[in-house]
């Protein structure tokens, strides 16, 4: 229980930290990416401003015409030494005529991209179907329309490789993943340590409580046994008055019930604390169930109940219904289940106990550790669907108003049954419907004794 709680706390620490790291990494990623893009856009705009100021604009003379005041850009004079300067910054320039015709470029091959006058920057992909896909690339571009008055002199397009953004972004992603992974590992380790420290006082308090329960239960057994013995001696007196005899019978009955409650508490306390040393032996489950049915048969007969045991033959004659376990605990387990069925089944009902191999293990192929399934079915009053999830809680009583017998239990029987089943590495399941009956299925790992091998 404490290990499970500690594990959950550590997982919660790690999960919350992972969410916070994810939010931080996402925000930091977009911040760095936008910063790099803004930096490139600022560089491109600065180049546009510098080039625009250095353009040589001269009048355009038309032979055989008298039109004046027309201007043009002298390309040779405007871009004499710009190539070397821009190559150092991985920047390419293109100059287009007012009609969109490429007149000058620092690129080795034209891009064949239409002009979009945009000073805010845009990202374009250069795709060549004749080249492999890994040789395609992208550019960040700024396009400026150059004009004098109302006359458009041309278009200046400045391009910057997009890998100047993608390359550091990829490295950033790897660094964030590595950093977040190492951080989560450290947080998981620290969370495990802190959860252990947080659970330590709770564990100590729980251990003291379990020890107190075990000690108190153990110390109560002797006084209760003494009271019960004295009451039985008093009941044996021949000259006792009828009224006193009735009162002593009530005391004896209550003392016996209190003794069973103390025994149950002591059993659960010892199971929780792990102070019981397991001494398992090979237990023939079919023989054990026969004894349990024989013990409960007299009670079932007096209440007009039909109690039966069905043992389904094994497919392999060399196998047997043997498991490793504690005979007394297993006897207590099935005695509790059968007595519950007897208690909550009306007169004239039926109770059937069935022993067989678990359905998933019914195969012709040999199995090292098949599972044994014991099913206790009755035609009793049933259990509501709301109560089923709580049946194994200690001191839980499913709708006391529906108790069929007056000798109601303490609410520890099924808790003890579950503890015994888990102690034997098995499983227990209850299926029930109101007024139709209840079926309790117990699955326990079987054991092949050496005597069963040829």
C-alpha positions in Angstrom: 0.0 0.0 0.0 2.7 2.5 1.0 4.8 1.5 -2.0 1.9 2.1 -4.3 1.2 5.5 -2.7 4.8 6.5 -2.9 4.9 5.5 -6.5 1.8 7.5 -7.3 3.3 10.6 -5.5 6.5 10.3 -7.5 4.5 9.9 -10.8 2.5 13.0 -9.9 5.6 15.0 -9.2 7.1 13.9 -12.5 3.9 14.4 -14.5 3.4 18.0 -13.2 7.0 18.8 -13.8 6.7 17.4 -17.4 3.7 19.6 -18.1 5.6 22.7 -16.8 8.7 21.8 -18.8 6.5 21.3 -21.9 4.9 24.7 -21.5 8.3 26.3 -20.9 10.0 24.5 -23.8 7.2 25.4 -26.2 7.2 29.0 -25.2 11.0 29.2 -25.3 11.0 27.5 -28.7 8.6 30.0 -30.3 10.4 32.9 -28.6 13.8 31.9 -30.1 12.3 31.1 -33.5 10.5 34.4 -33.8 13.6 36.2 -32.6 15.7 34.6 -35.3 13.1 35.4 -37.9 12.9 39.1 -36.8 16.7 39.3 -36.8 16.9 38.1 -40.4 14.0 40.4 -41.5 15.8 43.3 -39.9 19.0 42.4 -41.7 17.1 42.1 -45.0 15.3 45.4 -44.5 18.6 47.1 -43.6 20.2 45.8 -46.8 17.2 47.1 -48.8 17.6 50.5 -47.3 21.4 50.6 -48.0 21.0 49.4 -51.6 18.1 51.8 -52.2 20.3 54.8 -51.1 23.1 53.7 -53.4 21.1 53.3 -56.5 22.2 55.5 -59.4 19.2 57.0 -61.0 19.6 58.9 -64.3 17.3 60.3 -66.9 16.1 58.0 -69.6 16.6 59.3 -73.1 14.6 58.0 -76.0 15.8 58.4 -79.5 13.3 59.8 -81.9 11.0 61.0 -79.1 10.6 64.2 -77.2 9.3 62.6 -73.9 11.2 63.9 -70.9 11.4 63.4 -67.1 11.6 59.6 -67.4 14.2 58.0 -65.1 16.0 54.7 -65.0 18.4 52.9 -62.7 22.0 52.4 -63.9 22.6 48.8 -63.1 26.3 48.8 -63.7 26.8 51.8 -61.6 24.4 50.8 -58.8 25.7 47.2 -58.3 29.4 47.3 -59.0 30.8 45.8 -55.7 27.7 44.6 -54.0 28.2 40.9 -54.8 31.2 40.3 -52.5 29.6 42.2 -49.6 26.3 40.3 -49.7 27.9 36.9 -50.1 29.7 37.3 -46.8 26.3 37.5 -45.1 24.7 34.8 -47.3 22.5 37.5 -48.9 21.5 37.4 -52.5 20.2 40.4 -54.5 17.9 40.6 -57.5 16.9 43.6 -59.6 13.7 43.5 -61.7 12.4 45.9 -64.3 9.1 47.7 -63.7 7.5 45.0 -65.8 8.9 42.2 -63.6 11.8 41.1 -65.9 15.0 40.0 -64.1 17.8 42.3 -65.1 20.5 41.5 -62.5 21.1 38.9 -59.8 23.8 37.5 -57.6 22.2 34.0 -57.9 23.8 31.5 -60.2 20.3 30.4 -61.4 17.1 32.5 -61.5 14.5 31.5 -58.9 11.5 31.7 -61.2 9.4 33.1 -58.4 6.8 35.8 -59.0 7.4 39.2 -57.4 5.4 40.0 -54.2 6.2 43.5 -52.9 6.5 42.8 -49.2 8.7 44.5 -46.7 7.6 42.3 -43.8 9.4 39.2 -45.1 8.1 35.9 -46.4 9.4 32.4 -46.6 9.5 30.7 -50.0 10.4 27.1 -51.0 12.6 26.5 -54.0 11.5 23.2 -55.5 13.1 21.6 -58.5 11.4 18.5 -59.7 14.5 17.4 -61.5 16.5 17.3 -58.3 16.1 15.0 -55.3 13.8 16.3 -52.6 16.7 16.7 -50.1 18.3 19.3 -52.5 15.3 21.6 -52.3 15.7 24.6 -50.1 13.9 27.6 -48.7 14.6 31.4 -48.6 13.5 34.3 -46.5 12.8 37.2 -48.8 12.0 40.9 -48.7 10.9 42.7 -51.9 11.0 46.5 -52.2 9.3 48.4 -55.0 11.6 51.3 -56.0 10.0 54.4 -57.4 10.6 58.0 -57.9 7.5 60.0 -57.5 4.8 58.0 -59.3 7.2 56.3 -61.6 8.2 52.7 -60.7 11.9 52.3 -61.4 12.0 48.5 -60.6 11.9 45.9 -57.9 14.7 45.0 -55.5 14.4 41.5 -53.9 16.8 40.5 -51.1 17.0 36.8 -50.1 18.5 35.1 -47.1 18.9 31.3 -46.7 16.2 29.8 -44.4 18.7 27.3 -42.9 20.0 30.2 -40.8 16.8 29.7 -38.9 16.2 25.9 -39.2 19.7 24.9 -38.3 19.8 26.6 -34.8 16.1 25.7 -34.3 16.9 22.0 -34.8 19.8 22.3 -32.4 17.6 24.1 -29.9 15.0 21.3 -30.2 17.6 18.6 -29.5 19.0 20.6 -26.5 15.5 21.1 -25.1 14.6 17.4 -25.5 17.9 16.4 -23.8 17.6 19.0 -21.1 14.0 18.2 -20.4 14.7 14.4 -20.3 17.6 14.8 -17.9 15.5 17.2 -15.8 12.6 14.7 -15.7 14.9 11.9 -14.6 16.3 14.1 -11.8 12.8 15.1 -10.8 11.6 11.5 -10.8 14.5 10.5 -8.6 14.0 13.5 -6.2 10.2 12.9 -6.2 10.8 9.2 -5.2 13.1 10.4 -2.4 10.7 13.1 -1.2 7.7 10.9 -1.4 9.5 8.3 0.7 10.3 11.0 3.3 6.7 12.2 3.2 5.4 8.7 3.7 7.8 7.8 6.5 5.8 9.3 9.4 2.6 7.9 7.9 4.2 4.5 7.6 5.4 4.6 11.2 2.0 5.7 12.5 0.3 2.9 10.5 2.8 0.3 11.8 2.2 1.4 15.3 -1.6 1.2 14.7 -1.2 -2.3 13.2 0.9 -3.4 16.1 -1.6 -1.9 18.6 -4.4 -3.8 16.8 -2.5 -7.0 16.9 -1.5 -6.6 20.6 -5.0 -5.5 21.6 -6.6 -8.4 19.8 -4.1 -10.8 21.3 -4.7 -9.5 24.8 -8.4 -9.6 24.4 -8.5 -13.3 23.5 -7.8 -14.5 27.0 -10.4 -12.4 28.9 -13.0 -13.3 26.3 -12.2 -17.0 26.6 -12.3 -16.8 30.4 -15.7 -15.1 30.3 -17.1 -17.6 27.8 -15.8 -20.5 30.0 -17.3 -19.1 33.2 -20.6 -18.5 31.4 -20.7 -22.1 30.1 -19.9 -23.4 33.6 -22.8 -21.2 35.0 -25.1 -22.5 32.3 -24.3 -26.1 33.4 -25.6 -25.5 36.9 -28.8 -27.4 37.5 -30.5 -25.1 39.9 -30.1 -21.9 37.8 -33.3 -19.8 37.4 -34.9 -19.6 33.9 -34.4 -15.8 33.7 -30.7 -16.0 34.6 -30.3 -18.9 32.2 -31.6 -16.8 29.4 -29.4 -13.9 30.3 -26.4 -16.1 30.5 -27.2 -17.5 27.1 -27.3 -14.0 25.6 -23.9 -13.3 27.3 -22.4 -16.5 25.9 -23.7 -15.8 22.4 -22.3 -12.2 22.5 -19.0 -13.4 23.9 -18.7 -16.0 21.2 -19.4 -13.3 18.5 -16.9 -11.0 20.1 -14.3 -13.8 20.2 -14.8 -14.3 16.4 -14.4 -10.6 15.8 -11.1 -10.5 17.8 -9.8 -13.5 15.9 -10.6 -11.8 12.6 -8.9 -8.6 13.7 -5.9 -10.5 14.9 -5.7 -12.4 11.6 -5.9 -9.2 9.5 -3.4 -7.4 11.7 -0.9 -10.2 11.4 -1.4 -10.3 7.6 -0.9 -6.6 7.3 2.2 -6.5 9.4 3.7 -9.6 7.7 4.7 -11.1 11.1 3.2 -14.5 10.1 5.8 -16.8 8.8 4.5 -18.7 5.8 5.0 -22.5 6.0 3.3 -23.7 2.8 2.7 -27.3 2.0 1.1 -29.1 -0.9 -2.6 -28.8 -0.3 -5.0 -31.1 -2.2 -7.8 -28.6 -2.9 -10.4 -31.3 -3.7 -9.9 -33.0 -0.3 -10.0 -29.6 1.5 -13.3 -28.6 -0.2 -14.8 -32.0 0.7 -14.0 -31.3 4.4 -15.5 -27.8 4.2 -18.7 -29.1 2.5 -19.0 -31.9 5.1 -18.7 -29.3 7.9 -21.3 -27.0 6.4 -23.7 -29.7 5.3 -25.4 -30.1 8.7 -26.1 -26.3 8.9 -27.4 -26.3 5.3 -29.7 -29.3 6.0 -31.2 -27.7 9.1 -32.1 -24.6 6.9 -33.5 -26.7 4.1 -30.7 -25.8 1.7 -29.2 -28.1 -1.0 -25.4 -27.9 -0.8 -23.3 -29.8 -3.3 -19.7 -30.1 -4.5 -18.8 -30.7 -8.2 -15.3 -31.6 -9.2 -14.7 -31.4 -12.9 -12.3 -34.1 -14.1 -9.0 -33.0 -15.3 -8.1 -33.6 -18.9 -4.7 -35.1 -18.0 -4.8 -38.0 -15.5 -1.3 -37.1 -14.3 -2.5 -33.7 -13.0 -4.2 -33.1 -9.7 -5.9 -30.3 -7.8 -2.8 -29.4 -5.8 -1.5 -26.0 -4.8 1.1 -24.7 -2.5 -0.5 -22.9 0.5 -1.6 -22.9 4.1 -4.3 -25.5 4.8 -5.8 -23.6 7.7 -6.0 -20.3 5.7 -7.6 -22.0 2.7 -10.0 -23.8 4.9 -11.0 -20.5 6.5 -11.4 -18.9 3.0 -13.8 -21.4 1.6 -15.6 -21.8 5.0 -16.3 -18.1 4.9 -17.5 -18.2 1.3 -19.8 -21.2 1.9 -21.1 -19.9 5.2 -22.0 -16.6 3.5 -23.9 -18.4 0.8 -25.7 -20.5 3.5 -26.5 -17.3 5.5 -28.0 -15.3 2.6 -29.8 -18.1 0.8 -33.5 -18.5 1.7 -34.9 -21.9 2.7 -35.3 -24.2 -0.3 -32.4 -22.7 -2.2 -29.3 -24.3 -3.7 -25.6 -23.7 -3.1 -23.1 -25.3 -5.5 -19.3 -25.4 -5.2 -17.4 -26.2 -8.4 -13.7 -27.0 -8.7 -12.0 -27.1 -12.1 -9.1 -25.8 -14.1 -9.5 -22.2 -15.1 -11.1 -21.7 -18.4 -8.1 -20.0 -20.0 -5.9 -23.1 -19.1 -8.1 -25.8 -20.5 -5.8 -26.9 -23.3 -4.3 -30.2 -24.5 -0.8 -28.7 -24.4 1.1 -29.3 -21.1 1.3 -26.3 -18.8 3.9 -25.6 -16.1 1.6 -23.8 -13.7 -2.1 -24.1 -14.5 -4.7 -22.2 -12.5 -7.5 -23.8 -10.4 -10.9 -22.2 -10.3 -13.3 -22.5 -7.4 -16.8 -21.1 -7.9 -19.4 -20.8 -5.1 -22.8 -20.2 -6.6 -26.0 -19.7 -4.6 -29.7 -18.7 -5.3 -29.8 -16.3 -2.5 -31.0 -12.7 -2.1 -28.1 -11.3 -4.1 -26.2 -8.0 -3.8 -26.9 -4.7 -5.4 -24.6 -3.3 -8.1 -23.8 -0.2 -5.9 -22.5 -2.5 -3.1 -20.3 -4.8 -5.2 -17.2 -2.5 -5.4 -17.2 -2.2 -1.6 -17.7 -5.8 -0.6 -14.0 -6.3 0.3 -13.8 -3.2 2.5 -13.4 -4.0 6.2 -16.5 -3.7 8.3 -18.6 -3.0 5.2 -22.1 -4.3 5.4 -24.2 -4.4 2.2 -27.6 -3.0 3.1 -28.1 -4.4 6.6 -31.9 -4.3 6.1 -31.5 -7.2 3.7 -29.7 -9.5 6.2 -31.5 -12.8 5.9 -30.2 -14.5 9.1 -30.2 -12.9 12.5 -26.6 -13.9 13.1 -25.1 -11.2 11.0 -21.3 -11.1 10.6 -18.9 -8.3 11.5 -18.1 -7.3 7.9 -14.7 -8.8 8.0 -15.3 -12.1 6.3 -14.8 -11.0 2.7 -11.8 -8.8 3.7 -10.2 -11.9 5.3 -11.1 -13.9 2.1 -9.4 -11.4 -0.1 -6.3 -11.2 2.1 -6.0 -15.0 2.0 -6.5 -15.1 -1.8 -3.9 -12.4 -2.3 -1.5 -14.2 0.1 -1.7 -17.2 -2.2 -1.2 -15.0 -5.3 -4.7 -15.6 -6.6 -7.7 -13.5 -7.6 -11.3 -13.3 -6.3 -14.3 -11.9 -8.1 -18.0 -11.5 -7.1 -20.9 -11.4 -9.5 -24.4 -10.9 -8.2 -27.9 -9.7 -9.0 -30.5 -8.8 -6.5 -33.0 -11.7 -5.9 -31.2 -13.9 -8.3 -28.1 -15.1 -6.5 -24.4 -14.6 -6.1 -21.4 -16.3 -7.7 -17.9 -16.0 -6.1 -15.0 -17.1 -8.3 -11.6 -17.8 -6.8 -8.6 -18.5 -9.0 -5.5 -19.9 -7.4 -2.2 -21.0 -9.1 -1.9 -24.8 -9.1 1.2 -26.7 -8.3 2.5 -29.9 -10.0 4.0 -32.1 -7.4 7.0 -34.3 -8.2 4.9 -37.4 -7.6 2.7 -36.5 -10.6 5.7 -36.7 -13.0 6.6 -40.1 -14.4 
